[in-house]
Amino acid sequence: MKRLSLLLTCVLATLVTGAQAQRNPFPREPFVTETPMVHDPVMACEDSTYYIFATGMGIQQMTSTDRRHWTVRPEPVMSVIPQWTHDSVPGFQHHVWAPDVIRWHGRWWLAYSCSTFGRNGSTIGLLSSRSLAFPLWNDEGSIVTSREGRDNWNAIDPNFVIDDNDQPWLVWGSFWDGIQLARLDTTMHIAAGEQPRTIARRYNLNDEGRLADLPDNPNPPKNPTSDFAGPNAIEAPFIFRHDGYYYLFVSWDYCCQGSRSNYRVAVGRSRTVDGPYVDRNGEDMRLGGGTLFLEGDKRNYEAAGHCAVYHMDGEDTFICHGYSVALQGASVLIQRPIKWTSDGWPQLAD
C-alpha cells in the first residue's frame, strides 16, 4: 500500500510528499463565524481547542475555543487527494464527504468518503496523526470499498465505535441495504474474515427479501439518488455509548436539496454494539424500526440530519447540519445538549 504523509499547519498550505496527486483550490484567509455553514459535521477536542471536520473540497475544517465562535480554516485537511481514491472510484474528484474522527491508542484516526452522487461505487479512506494542532496525516489507504453490481450497500458515511472491551468497529451506509457494521483490527481496517452485517433499514422486508411497507411515493421526484439507490432512504449512522446501551442514530429521507430537503434523525438502542437495535416500541431497526429524534420545525430549519453525539464539557451534546429557513435552505451547524428520560432515551434539551 502506498504511504503518503500530509504535513498540515493551521496557517500554511499543506505540504505533501508522494507521487500522483492532485491539488484542490481553497480560500485564501481564515474567517470567524457564529453560524458556520457545514454538511455532515463531526467534532473533536484536543488541548482545549475544538475541531470540526465536514464535507467539502478535501474535507472542510474549523476550530474554536468556546464552541460558539468558529474559525473556518483556509486549508482543507487534504489539499492533495491520494491517487488511489480516483482509481477506486470512477468519477470521484475532490469533494470528500462525511468524515469521522476519533482518538484511539494515542493516535487520531480520520475516516472519509469518496463517492459520486446516487451510486454505490464508493470507498472509505483513512488518515492517522498524532496531533490535530499540527498534524502529520498519514495516508492509511482504504478501510472498505463497495462495488456497483457486487455489493448491496454503499461505503460512505463512516463512524468509528469503540466497545466496552476496547474493540474498534466501523458503522457506515447509505441507501441500498441500509446501515452496515464490521469489526476492525488494530490498524483500523476491516478485521480478517469479517463480513459487513446490516443493522438498520428504512423499511421492513417482505418474504422475498425486498423492501416492504413503502409509501405510495417513497422517492421525491427528479432526485438523482432514486434512479440507482432505490427507496431505502437511511444513512449517516452514529453510535453513542450511554449507561450500558449503544444508541444508533440514523438519518431518514433526503438531504442535499436545500429548502426541499426532508432529512430527519431517528434512534434505537442495543445492549451490544452489534445489535439488534430496537426503538422505543421494541421494533427492530433492521425491519424498519426507529424512534423519531429530530426533524425540521419549518420555522428555523426545514430539515436536519447527519448527526454526531459526544460527551463534552460535562454534558452530552448533539450536533448535525440543518437547512436554515432564514438562509433560504443553506446548511448550517446545529448544537444542542441531550437530556435522558427516566427509561433511558435521549431527548434534545432546550
C-alpha positions as CSV (number, residue, x, y, z in Angstrom):
1,M,0.0,0.0,0.0
2,K,1.4,3.4,-1.0
3,R,2.0,5.7,2.0
4,L,1.6,9.4,1.7
5,S,2.3,11.9,4.5
6,L,0.5,15.2,4.7
7,L,2.1,17.9,6.8
8,L,-0.7,20.3,7.9
9,T,-0.4,23.5,9.9
10,C,-3.0,26.0,10.9
11,V,-1.6,28.8,8.8
12,L,0.2,27.2,5.9
13,A,-0.9,25.2,3.0
14,T,-0.5,21.5,3.3
15,L,3.0,20.1,2.4
16,V,2.6,16.7,0.8
17,T,5.2,14.2,-0.2
18,G,4.4,11.3,-2.6
19,A,3.5,10.6,-6.2
20,Q,0.5,11.0,-8.4
21,A,-1.7,13.5,-6.5
22,Q,-4.0,16.4,-7.4
23,R,-4.3,19.8,-5.8
24,N,-7.6,21.4,-4.7
25,P,-8.4,25.1,-4.5
26,F,-9.3,26.6,-1.1
27,P,-10.0,30.1,0.3
28,R,-7.0,32.4,1.0
29,E,-7.8,33.6,4.5
30,P,-9.5,32.2,7.7
31,F,-12.6,33.8,8.9
32,V,-14.7,33.7,12.2
33,T,-18.4,33.0,12.3
34,E,-21.0,32.0,14.8
35,T,-23.1,30.3,12.1
36,P,-20.7,28.0,10.2
37,M,-22.1,26.5,7.0
38,V,-21.4,22.8,7.1
39,H,-22.6,19.5,5.8
40,D,-22.1,16.3,7.8
41,P,-20.1,17.7,10.8
42,V,-18.1,15.8,13.3
43,M,-16.3,17.2,16.3
44,A,-13.1,16.5,18.3
45,C,-11.3,18.3,21.2
46,E,-7.6,18.5,21.9
47,D,-5.8,20.7,24.4
48,S,-8.9,22.9,24.9
49,T,-9.4,23.5,21.2
50,Y,-12.4,22.1,19.4
51,Y,-12.2,20.9,15.8
52,I,-15.0,20.4,13.3
53,F,-14.4,18.3,10.2
54,A,-17.1,18.3,7.5
55,T,-17.9,17.5,3.9
56,G,-16.0,19.8,1.4
57,M,-13.2,20.0,-1.0
58,G,-10.5,17.9,0.7
59,I,-12.5,17.9,3.9
60,Q,-13.6,21.2,5.4
61,Q,-12.1,22.1,8.9
62,M,-12.7,24.8,11.5
63,T,-11.6,25.4,15.1
64,S,-12.9,27.1,18.2
65,T,-12.1,27.6,21.9
66,D,-15.6,28.1,23.0
67,R,-17.8,26.1,20.5
68,R,-19.5,29.4,19.7
69,H,-17.0,31.3,17.5
70,W,-15.6,29.1,14.8
71,T,-12.6,29.9,12.7
72,V,-13.1,28.4,9.3
73,R,-9.6,27.3,8.2
74,P,-8.4,28.3,4.7
75,E,-6.7,24.9,4.1
76,P,-8.6,21.6,3.8
77,V,-7.4,18.6,5.6
78,M,-6.4,17.1,2.3
79,S,-5.1,19.6,-0.2
80,V,-3.8,16.6,-2.0
81,I,-6.1,13.7,-2.7
82,P,-4.4,10.3,-2.9
83,Q,-4.4,8.9,-6.4
84,W,-5.7,5.6,-5.3
85,T,-9.1,7.2,-4.4
86,H,-9.6,8.2,-8.1
87,D,-8.5,4.7,-9.2
88,S,-11.0,3.1,-6.8
89,V,-14.0,5.4,-7.5
90,P,-14.6,6.4,-11.2
91,G,-15.8,9.9,-11.4
92,F,-14.6,11.0,-7.9
93,Q,-12.6,14.2,-7.9
94,H,-12.1,16.5,-4.9
95,H,-15.4,16.7,-3.0
96,V,-14.8,14.5,0.1
97,W,-17.9,13.5,2.0
98,A,-18.9,12.8,5.6
99,P,-15.7,12.3,7.6
100,D,-15.4,10.9,11.1
101,V,-12.6,11.4,13.7
102,I,-11.7,9.6,16.9
103,R,-8.7,9.3,19.2
104,W,-7.7,5.7,20.0
105,H,-4.5,4.3,21.3
106,G,-2.6,7.5,21.1
107,R,-3.5,8.5,17.6
108,W,-6.2,10.4,15.8
109,W,-8.0,8.4,13.1
110,L,-9.9,10.2,10.4
111,A,-12.2,8.3,8.0
112,Y,-13.6,9.9,4.9
113,S,-15.9,9.1,2.0
114,C,-15.2,9.1,-1.7
115,S,-18.2,8.6,-4.0
116,T,-20.4,10.1,-6.7
117,F,-24.0,11.1,-6.0
118,G,-26.5,8.3,-6.1
119,R,-24.1,5.4,-6.9
120,N,-22.6,2.8,-4.6
121,G,-19.2,2.5,-6.2
122,S,-17.5,4.1,-3.2
123,T,-14.7,3.8,-0.7
124,I,-14.0,4.9,2.8
125,G,-10.4,6.2,3.2
126,L,-8.3,6.5,6.4
127,L,-5.8,9.1,7.7
128,S,-3.9,9.0,11.0
129,S,-2.0,11.5,13.0
130,R,-0.5,12.1,16.5
131,S,-1.9,15.6,16.7
132,L,-4.8,17.8,15.4
133,A,-3.0,21.1,16.0
134,F,0.0,20.4,13.8
135,P,-0.9,17.1,12.2
136,L,1.3,14.9,10.1
137,W,-1.5,13.0,8.4
138,N,-0.5,9.6,7.2
139,D,-2.5,8.0,4.3
140,E,-3.6,4.6,5.6
141,G,-5.4,3.6,2.4
142,S,-9.0,2.3,2.2
143,I,-10.9,0.8,5.1
144,V,-13.7,-0.6,3.0
145,T,-14.8,-0.3,-0.6
146,S,-18.2,-1.1,-2.3
147,R,-18.6,-2.0,-5.9
148,E,-21.6,-1.5,-8.1
149,G,-23.1,-4.8,-9.2
150,R,-21.2,-6.6,-6.4
151,D,-22.3,-5.1,-3.1
152,N,-25.8,-4.2,-2.0
153,W,-24.5,-1.5,0.4
154,N,-22.7,1.8,0.0
155,A,-19.2,2.5,1.5
156,I,-19.9,6.1,2.7
157,D,-20.8,7.9,6.0
158,P,-18.3,6.1,8.3
159,N,-18.4,6.3,12.1
160,F,-15.9,4.7,14.5
161,V,-17.1,2.9,17.6
162,I,-15.0,1.6,20.5
163,D,-16.9,-1.0,22.5
164,D,-16.6,-1.8,26.2
165,N,-13.8,-4.2,25.5
166,D,-11.7,-1.5,23.7
167,Q,-12.5,-3.2,20.4
168,P,-12.9,-0.8,17.4
169,W,-15.8,-1.2,15.0
170,L,-16.9,0.8,11.9
171,V,-20.6,1.6,11.1
172,W,-21.4,3.1,7.7
173,G,-24.0,3.1,5.0
174,S,-26.4,5.0,2.7
175,F,-29.5,3.6,0.9
176,W,-29.3,0.2,-0.8
177,D,-29.5,-2.4,2.1
178,G,-29.0,0.2,4.7
179,I,-26.6,0.6,7.7
180,Q,-23.6,-1.8,7.9
181,L,-21.3,-2.7,10.8
182,A,-18.0,-4.6,10.8
183,R,-15.3,-5.2,13.4
184,L,-11.9,-3.5,12.8
185,D,-8.4,-4.7,13.6
186,T,-5.7,-2.6,15.4
187,T,-4.9,-0.8,12.2
188,M,-8.5,0.4,11.9
189,H,-9.1,-1.7,8.8
190,I,-11.8,-4.4,8.5
191,A,-10.7,-7.4,10.6
192,A,-9.7,-10.6,8.8
193,G,-12.7,-12.8,7.9
194,E,-15.2,-10.1,8.9
195,Q,-18.2,-9.5,6.7
196,P,-20.5,-6.4,6.9
197,R,-23.8,-7.0,8.6
198,T,-27.0,-4.9,8.2
199,I,-28.1,-3.4,11.4
200,A,-30.8,-0.9,10.2
201,R,-33.1,-0.3,7.2
202,R,-35.6,2.4,6.5
203,Y,-38.4,-0.2,5.7
204,N,-39.3,-3.8,6.5
205,L,-38.5,-6.7,4.2
206,N,-41.1,-9.0,2.7
207,D,-40.9,-12.8,2.4
208,E,-38.8,-12.3,-0.8
209,G,-36.3,-10.2,0.9
210,R,-37.5,-7.0,-0.8
211,L,-38.4,-3.7,0.9
212,A,-42.0,-3.7,2.1
213,D,-44.4,-1.2,3.6
214,L,-43.3,1.5,1.2
215,P,-45.3,4.7,0.9
216,D,-47.1,5.4,-2.4
217,N,-44.3,7.8,-3.4
218,P,-41.1,6.7,-1.5
219,N,-38.8,8.9,-3.5
220,P,-39.1,12.6,-4.3
221,P,-39.4,13.4,-8.0
222,K,-36.3,14.2,-10.0
223,N,-34.0,13.0,-7.2
224,P,-30.8,11.6,-8.7
225,T,-30.4,9.1,-5.8
226,S,-33.7,7.5,-6.7
227,D,-32.5,6.2,-10.1
228,F,-29.9,4.0,-8.6
229,A,-30.2,3.6,-4.8
230,G,-33.9,2.7,-4.5
231,P,-36.2,3.8,-1.8
232,N,-34.3,2.7,1.3
233,A,-33.7,6.2,2.5
234,I,-31.5,5.7,5.5
235,E,-27.9,6.8,6.0
236,A,-25.4,8.6,8.2
237,P,-25.1,6.3,11.3
238,F,-23.6,7.3,14.5
239,I,-23.3,5.1,17.6
240,F,-23.0,6.6,21.1
241,R,-22.5,4.7,24.4
242,H,-24.5,5.7,27.4
243,D,-25.4,3.9,30.6
244,G,-25.0,0.4,29.4
245,Y,-26.5,0.9,26.0
246,Y,-25.3,1.6,22.5
247,Y,-27.6,4.2,20.8
248,L,-27.7,4.1,17.0
249,F,-28.7,7.4,15.4
250,V,-29.5,7.4,11.7
251,S,-30.8,9.9,9.2
252,W,-34.0,9.2,7.3
253,D,-35.1,10.5,3.9
254,Y,-33.3,13.1,1.8
255,C,-30.5,15.6,2.3
256,C,-28.7,18.0,0.0
257,Q,-31.7,19.7,-1.6
258,G,-31.7,23.0,0.3
259,S,-35.2,24.0,1.4
260,R,-36.6,21.0,-0.3
261,S,-34.7,18.6,1.9
262,N,-36.8,16.4,4.3
263,Y,-33.9,14.9,6.4
264,R,-34.6,13.8,9.9
265,V,-33.0,11.8,12.7
266,A,-34.2,8.5,14.3
267,V,-32.7,6.4,17.1
268,G,-32.7,2.9,18.5
269,R,-30.5,1.1,21.1
270,S,-28.9,-2.2,21.9
271,R,-27.0,-3.7,24.9
272,T,-24.3,-4.9,22.5
273,V,-22.6,-2.9,19.7
274,D,-23.6,-5.4,17.0
275,G,-27.3,-5.2,17.8
276,P,-30.1,-5.9,17.4
277,Y,-31.0,-2.2,17.8
278,V,-34.6,-1.6,18.7
279,D,-36.7,1.6,19.0
280,R,-38.8,2.7,22.0
281,N,-41.6,0.5,20.9
282,G,-39.3,-2.6,20.7
283,E,-39.2,-2.6,16.8
284,D,-36.1,-3.9,15.3
285,M,-34.3,-1.3,13.2
286,R,-33.3,-4.0,10.7
287,L,-37.1,-4.2,10.0
288,G,-37.8,-0.5,9.7
289,G,-37.9,0.4,13.4
290,G,-36.6,3.7,14.7
291,T,-37.9,6.4,17.2
292,L,-38.0,9.9,15.7
293,F,-35.5,12.1,17.4
294,L,-35.3,15.3,15.4
295,E,-36.9,16.8,12.3
296,G,-37.3,20.3,10.8
297,D,-39.6,22.6,12.7
298,K,-40.3,24.7,9.5
299,R,-39.6,27.9,11.5
300,N,-35.8,27.7,12.0
301,Y,-34.9,24.6,9.9
302,E,-36.7,23.0,7.0
303,A,-34.9,19.7,7.8
304,A,-31.9,18.4,9.8
305,G,-29.7,15.4,9.9
306,H,-26.4,13.6,9.6
307,C,-25.6,13.9,13.3
308,A,-22.9,13.1,15.8
309,V,-23.1,12.8,19.6
310,Y,-20.4,13.5,22.2
311,H,-19.8,13.8,25.9
312,M,-18.1,17.2,26.1
313,D,-17.7,19.8,28.9
314,G,-19.7,17.7,31.3
315,E,-22.8,17.1,29.1
316,D,-23.9,15.0,26.2
317,T,-24.1,17.1,23.1
318,F,-25.8,16.5,19.8
319,I,-24.6,18.1,16.5
320,C,-25.9,18.0,13.0
321,H,-26.5,20.2,10.0
322,G,-29.8,21.9,9.4
323,Y,-31.3,23.6,6.4
324,S,-31.9,27.1,7.6
325,V,-35.2,28.8,6.8
326,A,-33.7,32.3,7.3
327,L,-30.8,31.5,4.9
328,Q,-33.1,30.0,2.2
329,G,-32.1,26.4,2.8
330,A,-28.3,26.9,3.4
331,S,-26.9,24.1,5.6
332,V,-25.6,25.3,9.0
333,L,-24.3,23.8,12.2
334,I,-26.7,22.8,14.9
335,Q,-25.5,22.1,18.5
336,R,-27.9,21.0,21.3
337,P,-27.5,19.4,24.7
338,I,-29.1,16.0,25.2
339,K,-31.1,15.0,28.3
340,W,-32.1,11.5,29.1
341,T,-35.6,10.2,30.1
342,S,-36.1,8.1,33.1
343,D,-36.3,5.0,30.9
344,G,-33.0,5.9,29.2
345,W,-34.0,7.5,25.9
346,P,-32.3,10.7,24.6
347,Q,-34.2,13.9,24.1
348,L,-32.9,17.3,22.9
349,A,-32.8,19.8,25.8
350,D,-33.9,23.4,25.3
